[in-house]
Amino acid sequence: MTRTTSERHTDILNGYKAGGSRFSDWAEEHLGSFTLTHWEWGEVNLRWDIDDRFVMPDGVMFGGHIASVADHVAGLTAMTVLTQDNERFRTSRLETNYFRPLTMPLATIEGRVANASKTLIHVEADFYNADEKLAVRIAAVQVRRMTG
């Protein structure tokens, strides 16, 4: 099995890591400030600097917003195992389990591909709060598809 991320997806991930790409800019505007600190085949690590745009009056992140971020993280993680430039994916399942609240100022996220087959990519990710305690764990299934 080839364990080389396609050129297109490598460029997207490296651009996201460098900042200022259309993907990282979109995430900044809609989801919050993310730094892709590391990626390799089947893995991503991110830092999420949580700002007050996404925090409820009691200081806690809204669970629906965390689920949106979880879908974004699942996509970035799945992208690491795409081997052809014309491969894409769509989320078919997203399960989000909350253990403790996420609050400002930050969360760290570790995503990993649990299994990648010809048609499905199973992703897991852990979100840690500023005290480095597990706050959220997600499981997602991405369906591979080809374009063009």
Number of C-alpha atoms within 10 A of each C-alpha: 4 7 12 14 20 18 13 16 21 21 13 19 25 15 16 21 18 13 16 12 16 12 13 23 16 13 16 16 9 14 20 20 17 23 18 20 14 14 20 16 17 22 21 24 21 19 18 23 16 19 15 14 10 18 16 11 8 7 13 15 20 14 15 10 15 18 18 15 18 26 23 15 25 27 21 24 28 34 27 24 24 26 18 14 14 13 16 17 19 15 18 10 12 17 13 20 13 15 12 13 15 25 22 17 12 19 23 21 23 19 26 24 23 16 14 18 10 8 10 18 26 20 25 24 24 23 25 22 21 16 9 11 15 19 20 22 19 20 21 24 25 23 19 18 13 10 8 4
